[in-house]
């Protein structure tokens, strides 16, 4: 019985325990469900916050196009603040190319949008000594205005200087100093410079600065600043030029460019003359032509790179005006007339001392002698006239030659000392053109006639022998204006002698082929209305390899004997044209005009 009671009590305890467990389990499940609901609420709240943040970000974010337009506008407004001019260098910011906001350029094909031209004035200055305050200040402004957030100094770098990370907590002064350091270090690394690198050794080197901002579409809106280092024109030309006298009539205007010339001792005048032609020359001594006399003063030359040079002791000689000269010239003529009259009257007064018969006899003899003398003189004059006609005939042609617009001095201007000139016609042509100042050797003793010429060299020679050196405004990607050949290439385009390539380039330094050379010479003689006779027939085994666009010009130039084939059988249209070939062609043109 007791055993049964214990079993029943145990069962009751177990049943009660089980009931409590189910209650606890139910509470636990209910709590878990509540926690889940709470968790869902939290997640939902977080998503709402994220969407709100995203909405706010999109509302305040710029597209790639908007960011780029804003950056370019900001930079255009700051161009003047970047430009700097001092005794050490000239820094000038120029726009080169409109920015295509839709393009996503491959770094290997980046095109500079702006040029930050660094003109070296003080060649002994070290790069680390240069004051970059104006450039650093402009970049600092762009950063603080939210227009940029990254700098790069190499196009092939994936990462640059992240400005927010590196200088985000600095004040304005500290920011400017930090950006200045970035510019120094970035250019030094990208251009392989050292601490003691002098500006003289940086001539014709190029660096660059890429200003960019990441837009909300994960594209970078950027502007690439090409940064070429160029030696100042004033450094190249200051020892090559000198002041010369200007003579004008009273009350005339003065062209002060006439007061400067290239020194006679300078061998190659062509490049320097181009700098003079495009320079601005002004009088610094307030001289005028109101009064006659000799007036000494200073003139200032300002070149295209904004560098300046002053020449001392330049003389302005003001003469009396032409009318006064004519009046002065009239007096001696009247006096001569009076003297002549007096001389003519003398025989008559003398004759009055003799009788009429003697006088008549004397006059008869006098007239007879005069007649004989006149006949003899006329006979000699007739012979001389024939000779003179032969001698003056070329002079008449020389006058007509001016219509061709060709300028080639007939007299020797230089001493030819080159030891590598070839024999025959080519050697004669080279010697003549060097002596006349049309061509130059690579040194005082070497001409290097076998070297191939490029498009720039040909343009420079053709411009040299042309009287009309006027140029127009030409916009090509690879002509910036400070190249030695910029004027010549621009001139050639202006006069239709050259044509640019479809990609808006001129390829001035590209070697010229025989068929290209023939085409250019064809354009040149047509421009100058030079009509030469044909001297040979056109017949080459490889003439089918001549480009269709050049065939007519090649044929015509060959028939004139101006641009012949490489050999008797083969023209070799794609072959290069050499310096000695060029000399022969130019000399043939000049000889035709002079003959």
C-alpha positions as CSV (number, residue, x, y, z in Angstrom):
1,X,0.0,0.0,0.0
2,X,2.7,2.4,0.9
3,X,4.5,1.4,-2.3
4,X,1.4,2.4,-4.3
5,X,1.2,5.7,-2.6
6,X,4.8,6.4,-3.4
7,X,4.2,5.6,-7.1
8,X,1.2,7.8,-7.3
9,X,3.1,10.7,-5.6
10,X,6.0,10.3,-8.0
11,X,3.6,10.3,-11.0
12,X,2.0,13.5,-9.7
13,X,5.4,15.2,-9.3
14,X,6.4,14.2,-12.8
15,X,3.1,15.4,-14.2
16,X,3.5,18.7,-12.4
17,X,7.1,19.1,-13.7
18,X,6.0,18.4,-17.2
19,X,3.3,21.0,-17.0
20,X,5.7,23.6,-15.8
21,X,8.1,22.8,-18.6
22,X,5.5,23.3,-21.3
23,X,4.6,26.6,-19.7
24,X,8.2,27.7,-19.7
25,X,8.6,26.5,-23.3
26,X,5.5,28.4,-24.3
27,X,6.9,31.6,-22.7
28,X,10.3,31.0,-24.4
29,X,8.6,30.6,-27.8
30,X,6.5,33.7,-27.2
31,X,9.7,35.6,-26.2
32,X,11.5,34.4,-29.3
33,X,8.7,35.5,-31.5
34,X,8.7,38.9,-29.8
35,X,12.5,39.2,-30.3
36,X,12.1,38.3,-34.0
37,X,9.5,40.9,-34.5
38,X,11.7,43.4,-32.8
39,X,14.6,42.4,-34.9
40,X,12.6,42.8,-38.1
41,X,11.6,46.2,-36.9
42,X,15.2,47.2,-36.3
43,X,16.3,45.9,-39.7
44,X,13.5,47.7,-41.4
45,X,14.4,50.9,-39.5
46,X,18.1,50.5,-40.6
47,X,17.0,50.1,-44.2
48,X,14.8,53.2,-44.0
49,X,17.8,55.1,-42.7
50,X,20.0,53.8,-45.4
51,X,17.5,54.8,-48.1
52,X,17.2,58.2,-46.6
53,X,21.0,58.6,-46.5
54,X,21.2,57.3,-50.1
55,X,18.5,59.7,-51.1
56,X,20.3,62.6,-49.5
57,X,23.6,61.5,-51.1
58,X,22.1,61.3,-54.6
59,X,20.4,64.6,-54.1
60,X,23.7,66.3,-53.2
61,X,25.9,64.3,-55.6
62,X,27.1,65.4,-59.0
63,X,27.2,63.4,-62.2
64,X,30.5,63.0,-64.0
65,X,29.4,65.7,-66.5
66,X,28.4,68.2,-63.8
67,X,31.6,67.7,-61.8
68,X,33.7,68.2,-64.9
69,X,31.9,71.3,-66.1
70,X,32.2,72.8,-62.6
71,X,35.9,72.0,-62.4
72,X,36.6,73.5,-65.8
73,X,34.6,76.7,-65.0
74,X,36.4,77.1,-61.7
75,X,39.9,76.7,-63.4
76,X,39.1,79.1,-66.2
77,X,38.2,81.7,-63.5
78,X,41.6,81.2,-61.8
79,X,43.8,81.4,-64.9
80,X,45.1,84.9,-64.1
81,X,45.9,83.9,-60.5
82,X,48.1,81.1,-61.8
83,X,50.1,83.2,-64.2
84,X,53.3,84.3,-62.7
85,X,56.2,86.4,-64.0
86,X,59.5,87.1,-62.2
87,X,63.2,87.1,-62.7
88,X,63.5,83.3,-62.5
89,X,60.6,82.0,-64.6
90,X,57.3,82.8,-66.3
91,X,54.3,80.5,-65.6
92,X,51.4,80.8,-68.0
93,X,48.2,78.7,-68.1
94,X,46.6,78.3,-71.5
95,X,43.6,76.3,-72.6
96,X,44.5,73.7,-75.3
97,X,41.4,71.6,-76.0
98,X,37.8,71.5,-75.1
99,X,37.0,68.7,-72.7
100,X,34.6,66.0,-73.9
101,X,32.6,65.2,-70.9
102,X,31.2,62.0,-72.4
103,X,34.6,60.5,-73.2
104,X,36.3,58.0,-70.9
105,X,39.8,58.3,-72.1
106,X,42.3,55.5,-71.9
107,X,45.3,56.7,-69.8
108,X,47.6,55.8,-72.7
109,X,45.7,58.2,-75.0
110,X,45.2,61.2,-72.7
111,X,45.1,64.6,-74.4
112,X,46.1,67.6,-72.4
113,X,43.3,70.0,-71.8
114,X,45.4,72.9,-70.5
115,X,49.0,73.8,-70.8
116,X,51.0,75.1,-67.8
117,X,53.9,76.6,-69.7
118,X,57.0,77.0,-67.5
119,X,59.4,79.4,-69.3
120,X,62.9,79.3,-67.8
121,X,64.5,82.7,-67.3
122,X,67.2,82.1,-64.7
123,X,68.9,78.9,-65.9
124,X,71.1,78.7,-62.9
125,X,68.2,78.4,-60.5
126,X,67.4,75.0,-59.0
127,X,64.0,73.5,-59.4
128,X,63.7,73.2,-55.6
129,X,64.2,77.0,-55.3
130,X,61.2,77.8,-57.5
131,X,58.3,79.5,-55.7
132,X,55.1,77.6,-56.6
133,X,52.9,79.7,-54.4
134,X,50.5,80.8,-57.2
135,X,49.9,77.3,-58.5
136,X,49.6,75.8,-55.0
137,X,47.2,78.5,-54.0
138,X,45.0,77.8,-57.0
139,X,44.9,74.1,-56.4
140,X,44.2,74.7,-52.7
141,X,41.2,76.9,-53.6
142,X,39.9,74.2,-55.9
143,X,40.2,71.6,-53.1
144,X,38.5,73.8,-50.4
145,X,35.7,74.7,-52.8
146,X,35.0,71.0,-53.3
147,X,36.0,70.9,-57.0
148,X,38.8,68.3,-56.7
149,X,39.7,65.6,-54.3
150,X,42.8,64.0,-55.9
151,X,46.1,64.9,-57.5
152,X,48.2,62.8,-59.9
153,X,51.5,63.5,-61.6
154,X,51.8,60.4,-63.7
155,X,49.1,59.2,-66.1
156,X,49.9,55.5,-65.6
157,X,49.4,55.7,-61.8
158,X,46.2,54.1,-60.6
159,X,46.3,56.1,-57.4
160,X,47.3,59.7,-56.7
161,X,47.3,61.9,-53.7
162,X,43.9,61.5,-52.0
163,X,43.6,65.1,-50.6
164,X,40.8,64.3,-48.1
165,X,42.9,61.5,-46.5
166,X,46.2,63.4,-46.5
167,X,45.2,67.0,-45.7
168,X,41.5,66.8,-44.7
169,X,42.2,68.0,-41.1
170,X,44.6,70.9,-42.0
171,X,43.8,74.6,-41.9
172,X,44.1,76.8,-45.1
173,X,47.8,77.7,-44.6
174,X,48.8,74.2,-43.8
175,X,46.8,72.9,-46.7
176,X,48.6,75.2,-49.1
177,X,52.0,74.2,-47.8
178,X,51.1,70.5,-48.1
179,X,49.9,70.9,-51.7
180,X,53.0,72.8,-52.5
181,X,55.1,69.9,-51.2
182,X,53.0,67.5,-53.3
183,X,53.7,69.5,-56.4
184,X,57.5,69.5,-55.8
185,X,57.7,65.8,-54.9
186,X,55.2,64.7,-57.6
187,X,57.0,66.5,-60.4
188,X,60.4,65.5,-59.1
189,X,59.4,61.8,-59.1
190,X,57.6,61.9,-62.5
191,X,60.4,63.8,-64.2
192,X,63.2,62.0,-62.5
193,X,64.7,65.2,-61.0
194,X,67.2,65.6,-58.2
195,X,67.4,68.1,-55.4
196,X,70.1,70.1,-57.1
197,X,68.7,69.9,-60.7
198,X,69.2,73.2,-62.4
199,X,66.5,74.7,-64.7
200,X,69.0,74.8,-67.5
201,X,68.9,71.0,-67.8
202,X,65.1,70.9,-67.8
203,X,64.7,72.6,-71.2
204,X,62.3,70.6,-73.4
205,X,61.3,68.3,-70.5
206,X,57.6,67.8,-69.7
207,X,55.7,67.0,-66.6
208,X,52.0,67.1,-65.8
209,X,49.4,67.5,-63.1
210,X,46.0,65.8,-63.1
211,X,43.2,67.4,-61.1
212,X,40.3,65.1,-60.5
213,X,37.1,64.5,-58.5
214,X,35.2,61.3,-58.1
215,X,31.6,61.7,-59.2
216,X,28.6,59.7,-57.9
217,X,28.7,57.4,-60.9
218,X,32.2,56.3,-59.8
219,X,33.8,58.1,-62.7
220,X,36.6,60.6,-62.2
221,X,36.0,64.1,-63.6
222,X,39.5,65.3,-64.4
223,X,41.5,67.9,-66.1
224,X,45.0,67.1,-67.3
225,X,47.5,70.0,-67.2
226,X,50.5,69.5,-69.5
227,X,53.5,71.2,-68.0
228,X,56.4,71.8,-70.5
229,X,59.6,73.4,-69.5
230,X,61.1,75.7,-72.1
231,X,64.2,77.9,-72.1
232,X,63.1,81.5,-72.5
233,X,63.5,83.1,-75.9
234,X,65.4,85.9,-74.4
235,X,68.1,83.5,-73.2
236,X,68.5,82.0,-76.7
237,X,68.6,85.3,-78.6
238,X,70.2,87.9,-76.4
239,X,73.7,87.3,-77.6
240,X,72.6,87.0,-81.2
241,X,71.0,90.4,-81.8
242,X,72.1,94.0,-81.7
243,X,70.6,97.5,-82.1
244,X,70.8,99.2,-85.5
245,X,70.1,102.7,-86.7
246,X,66.7,103.7,-88.1
247,X,66.5,106.5,-90.6
248,X,63.1,108.2,-91.3
249,X,61.8,111.5,-92.6
250,X,60.4,114.2,-90.4
251,X,56.9,113.4,-89.1
252,X,57.0,109.8,-90.3
253,X,55.9,106.9,-88.2
254,X,58.6,104.7,-86.8
255,X,58.6,100.9,-87.0
256,X,60.8,100.1,-84.0
257,X,61.4,96.5,-85.2
258,X,63.7,98.1,-87.7
259,X,66.0,99.1,-84.8
260,X,67.1,95.5,-84.1
261,X,68.9,93.0,-86.2
262,X,70.6,89.6,-86.0
263,X,74.4,90.0,-85.8
264,X,76.3,89.3,-89.0
265,X,78.4,86.7,-87.2
266,X,75.4,84.5,-86.5
267,X,75.5,81.5,-88.9
268,X,71.9,80.4,-88.8
269,X,69.6,83.4,-88.7
270,X,66.3,81.7,-89.7
271,X,65.0,80.6,-86.3
272,X,66.1,83.8,-84.6
273,X,64.5,85.9,-87.3
274,X,61.2,84.2,-86.5
275,X,61.4,85.3,-82.9
276,X,62.1,88.8,-84.0
277,X,59.2,88.8,-86.5
278,X,56.7,87.9,-83.8
279,X,58.2,90.1,-81.0
280,X,56.7,93.4,-79.9
281,X,59.3,96.2,-80.1
282,X,58.7,99.6,-78.4
283,X,60.7,102.7,-77.7
284,X,61.6,103.3,-74.1
285,X,63.0,106.8,-74.6
286,X,59.9,108.7,-75.7
287,X,61.5,109.7,-79.0
288,X,59.5,111.3,-81.9
289,X,60.0,112.5,-85.4
290,X,58.7,116.0,-85.0
291,X,62.2,117.5,-85.1
292,X,65.1,116.5,-87.3
293,X,68.3,115.1,-85.8
294,X,70.0,112.1,-84.4
295,X,68.3,110.7,-81.2
296,X,69.8,107.9,-79.2
297,X,67.7,105.8,-76.8
298,X,66.6,102.3,-75.7
299,X,64.1,99.9,-77.3
300,X,62.4,97.0,-75.5
301,X,61.6,93.7,-77.1
302,X,58.8,91.5,-75.7
303,X,58.7,88.0,-77.1
304,X,55.8,85.5,-77.5
305,X,56.7,83.8,-74.2
306,X,56.3,87.1,-72.3
307,X,60.1,87.5,-71.7
308,X,61.6,90.9,-72.4
309,X,65.0,92.3,-73.5
310,X,66.2,95.9,-73.6
311,X,68.8,97.2,-76.2
312,X,70.8,100.3,-75.4
313,X,72.2,102.9,-77.8
314,X,69.7,102.5,-80.6
315,X,69.8,105.6,-82.9
316,X,66.8,107.2,-84.6
317,X,68.0,109.5,-87.4
318,X,65.2,112.0,-88.4
319,X,65.8,113.8,-91.7
320,X,63.9,116.7,-93.2
321,X,60.7,115.7,-94.9
322,X,60.7,114.9,-98.7
323,X,59.2,118.2,-99.7
324,X,62.0,120.1,-98.0
325,X,64.5,117.8,-99.7
326,X,62.9,118.5,-103.1
327,X,63.0,122.2,-102.5
328,X,66.7,121.9,-101.5
329,X,67.4,119.8,-104.5
330,X,65.7,122.4,-106.8
331,X,68.1,125.1,-105.9
332,X,71.2,123.4,-107.2
333,X,69.4,122.4,-110.3
334,X,68.5,126.1,-111.0
335,X,72.1,127.0,-110.3
336,X,73.3,124.4,-112.7
337,X,70.8,125.7,-115.2
338,X,72.2,129.3,-114.7
339,X,75.7,128.1,-115.1
340,X,74.8,126.2,-118.3
341,X,73.2,129.3,-119.7
342,X,76.2,131.3,-118.8
343,X,78.4,128.8,-120.5
344,X,76.2,128.8,-123.6
345,X,76.4,132.6,-123.8
346,X,80.2,132.6,-123.5
347,X,80.9,131.5,-127.1
348,X,78.5,134.2,-128.4
349,X,80.3,136.9,-126.4
350,X,83.5,135.5,-127.7
351,X,82.3,135.5,-131.3
352,X,81.4,139.1,-131.1
353,X,85.1,139.9,-130.9
354,X,85.6,138.5,-134.5
355,X,84.1,139.3,-137.8
356,X,81.0,137.7,-139.1
357,X,82.9,135.5,-141.6
358,X,85.3,134.2,-139.1
359,X,82.5,133.7,-136.8
360,X,80.5,131.7,-139.4
361,X,83.6,129.7,-140.4
362,X,84.2,128.9,-136.8
363,X,80.6,127.9,-136.3
364,X,80.7,125.8,-139.4
365,X,83.8,124.0,-138.2
366,X,82.4,123.8,-134.8
367,X,79.2,122.3,-136.1
368,X,81.0,120.0,-138.4
369,X,83.3,118.8,-135.6
370,X,80.2,118.4,-133.4
371,X,78.4,116.5,-136.1
372,X,81.4,114.2,-136.6
373,X,81.8,113.8,-132.9
374,X,78.0,113.1,-132.6
375,X,78.1,110.6,-135.4
376,X,81.1,108.9,-133.8
377,X,79.4,109.0,-130.5
378,X,76.2,107.6,-131.9
379,X,78.1,104.8,-133.6
380,X,79.8,103.9,-130.3
381,X,76.5,104.4,-128.5
382,X,74.7,102.1,-130.9
383,X,77.3,99.4,-130.2
384,X,77.1,100.1,-126.5
385,X,73.3,100.0,-126.7
386,X,73.5,96.5,-128.1
387,X,75.8,95.5,-125.4
388,X,73.8,97.4,-122.8
389,X,70.6,95.7,-124.0
390,X,72.2,92.3,-123.5
391,X,73.5,93.4,-120.1
392,X,70.2,95.1,-119.1
393,X,68.0,92.2,-120.3
394,X,68.7,90.2,-117.2
395,X,68.0,93.3,-115.1
396,X,64.5,93.5,-116.7
397,X,64.0,89.9,-115.9
398,X,65.1,90.6,-112.3
399,X,62.3,93.1,-112.1
400,X,59.9,90.5,-113.4
401,X,61.3,88.0,-111.0
402,X,59.9,90.0,-108.1
403,X,56.4,88.9,-109.3
404,X,57.4,85.3,-108.3
405,X,57.7,86.4,-104.7
406,X,61.1,84.7,-104.3
407,X,63.8,86.1,-102.1
408,X,67.3,84.7,-102.6
409,X,70.3,87.0,-102.4
410,X,72.5,86.7,-105.5
411,X,75.7,87.7,-103.6
412,X,77.5,85.4,-101.1
413,X,76.7,86.2,-97.5
414,X,78.7,83.5,-95.8
415,X,82.0,81.7,-96.1
416,X,81.6,78.1,-97.1
417,X,84.0,75.9,-95.1
418,X,82.1,72.6,-95.1
419,X,84.4,69.7,-95.9
420,X,81.8,67.0,-96.7
421,X,80.1,68.5,-99.8
422,X,79.6,66.1,-102.7
423,X,81.0,66.6,-106.2
424,X,79.0,67.7,-109.1
425,X,75.6,69.5,-109.3
426,X,74.5,68.7,-105.8
427,X,77.7,70.1,-104.3
428,X,77.4,73.3,-106.4
429,X,73.8,73.7,-105.2
430,X,74.7,73.2,-101.6
431,X,77.7,75.6,-101.8
432,X,75.6,78.3,-103.4
433,X,72.7,78.1,-101.0
434,X,75.0,78.1,-97.9
435,X,76.8,81.1,-99.3
436,X,73.5,83.0,-99.9
437,X,72.2,82.2,-96.5
438,X,69.4,79.9,-97.6
439,X,70.7,76.7,-96.1
440,X,73.0,75.9,-93.1
441,X,75.2,73.0,-92.2
442,X,74.9,71.0,-89.0
443,X,78.1,72.8,-88.0
444,X,80.6,75.2,-89.5
445,X,82.5,72.3,-91.2
446,X,79.8,69.7,-91.8
447,X,76.7,69.8,-94.0
448,X,75.6,66.1,-93.6
449,X,73.9,66.0,-97.0
450,X,72.7,62.4,-96.7
451,X,70.5,63.1,-93.7
452,X,66.8,62.8,-94.4
453,X,64.7,66.0,-94.0
454,X,61.4,66.3,-92.2
455,X,58.3,68.4,-92.9
456,X,59.4,71.2,-90.6
457,X,62.8,71.6,-92.3
458,X,61.2,71.9,-95.7
459,X,58.7,74.4,-94.6
460,X,61.4,76.5,-93.0
461,X,63.5,76.6,-96.2
462,X,60.5,77.5,-98.4
463,X,59.5,80.3,-96.1
464,X,63.1,81.6,-96.1
465,X,63.1,82.1,-99.9
466,X,59.6,83.6,-100.0
467,X,59.0,87.3,-99.7
468,X,55.5,87.0,-98.3
469,X,56.0,85.6,-94.8
470,X,52.5,86.4,-93.6
471,X,50.9,83.8,-91.3
472,X,47.3,83.2,-90.3
473,X,45.7,81.7,-87.2
474,X,46.0,77.9,-87.4
475,X,44.7,75.5,-84.8
476,X,46.4,72.1,-84.8
477,X,47.0,69.7,-81.9
478,X,50.8,69.4,-82.3
479,X,51.6,73.1,-82.8
480,X,51.7,75.0,-79.6
481,X,53.5,78.1,-80.8
482,X,56.8,77.8,-79.0
483,X,58.4,75.2,-81.3
484,X,61.3,76.5,-83.6
485,X,59.2,75.4,-86.6
486,X,55.8,76.8,-85.5
487,X,56.0,79.9,-87.7
488,X,57.2,78.0,-90.8
489,X,54.5,75.3,-90.5
490,X,51.8,77.9,-89.9
491,X,53.1,79.9,-92.9
492,X,53.0,76.8,-95.1
493,X,49.4,76.1,-94.1
494,X,48.4,79.7,-94.5
495,X,49.6,79.7,-98.1
496,X,48.2,76.2,-99.0
497,X,51.7,74.7,-99.4
498,X,51.0,72.1,-96.6
499,X,47.8,70.4,-95.6
500,X,47.2,69.0,-92.1
501,X,46.2,65.4,-91.4
502,X,42.6,64.4,-90.6
503,X,43.4,64.1,-86.9
504,X,44.2,67.8,-86.7
505,X,47.9,67.3,-86.6
506,X,50.8,68.5,-88.8
507,X,53.5,65.9,-87.9
508,X,56.2,68.6,-88.4
509,X,59.0,66.3,-87.2
510,X,58.0,63.4,-89.4
511,X,60.5,62.5,-92.2
512,X,59.1,63.5,-95.6
513,X,58.8,60.9,-98.4
514,X,59.7,61.6,-102.0
515,X,56.1,61.7,-103.1
516,X,55.2,64.1,-100.3
517,X,58.1,66.3,-101.1
518,X,57.0,66.4,-104.8
519,X,53.5,67.4,-103.7
520,X,54.7,70.2,-101.5
521,X,57.1,71.6,-104.2
522,X,54.2,71.4,-106.6
523,X,52.0,73.5,-104.3
524,X,54.9,76.0,-103.8
525,X,55.6,76.7,-107.4
526,X,51.9,77.1,-108.1
527,X,51.5,79.5,-105.2
528,X,54.4,81.6,-106.7
529,X,53.2,81.2,-110.3
530,X,56.4,79.7,-111.5
531,X,56.0,78.0,-114.9
532,X,59.1,76.0,-115.8
533,X,59.6,74.0,-119.1
534,X,59.5,70.2,-119.2
535,X,62.9,68.6,-119.6
536,X,62.2,64.9,-119.5
537,X,59.6,62.2,-119.7
538,X,58.1,60.4,-116.8
539,X,58.7,56.7,-116.9
540,X,59.6,54.4,-113.9
541,X,59.2,50.7,-113.3
542,X,57.6,51.2,-109.9
543,X,55.3,54.1,-110.7
544,X,52.3,52.0,-109.9
545,X,53.4,52.2,-106.2
546,X,52.9,56.0,-106.2
547,X,49.8,57.0,-104.2
548,X,46.9,58.1,-106.4
549,X,46.6,61.5,-104.6
550,X,50.3,62.3,-105.4
551,X,50.6,60.8,-108.9
552,X,49.9,64.0,-110.9
553,X,52.2,66.1,-108.8
554,X,55.0,63.5,-108.8
555,X,54.8,63.2,-112.6
556,X,54.8,67.0,-113.2
557,X,57.7,67.6,-110.8
558,X,59.7,64.8,-112.4
559,X,59.1,66.2,-115.9
560,X,60.3,69.6,-114.8
561,X,63.5,68.0,-113.4
562,X,62.8,69.4,-109.9
563,X,62.0,66.2,-108.0
564,X,63.5,63.2,-109.9
565,X,63.3,59.5,-109.0
566,X,65.8,57.8,-106.8
567,X,67.4,56.1,-109.8
568,X,66.8,56.0,-113.6
569,X,64.5,53.0,-113.3
570,X,62.8,53.4,-109.9
571,X,61.1,56.4,-108.3
572,X,60.8,55.0,-104.8
573,X,57.8,57.1,-103.7
574,X,58.1,56.0,-100.1
575,X,61.8,56.8,-99.8
576,X,63.0,59.8,-97.9
577,X,64.3,63.0,-99.3
578,X,67.8,64.1,-98.2
579,X,69.4,67.5,-97.4
580,X,71.5,67.4,-100.6
581,X,68.4,66.5,-102.7
582,X,66.6,69.5,-101.1
583,X,69.5,71.8,-102.0
584,X,69.4,70.7,-105.6
585,X,65.6,71.2,-106.0
586,X,65.7,74.7,-104.4
587,X,68.7,75.8,-106.4
588,X,67.1,74.7,-109.7
589,X,64.1,76.9,-108.8
590,X,66.3,79.9,-108.0
591,X,68.4,79.5,-111.1
592,X,65.3,79.4,-113.3
593,X,64.0,82.7,-111.8
594,X,67.4,84.4,-112.1
595,X,68.1,83.2,-115.7
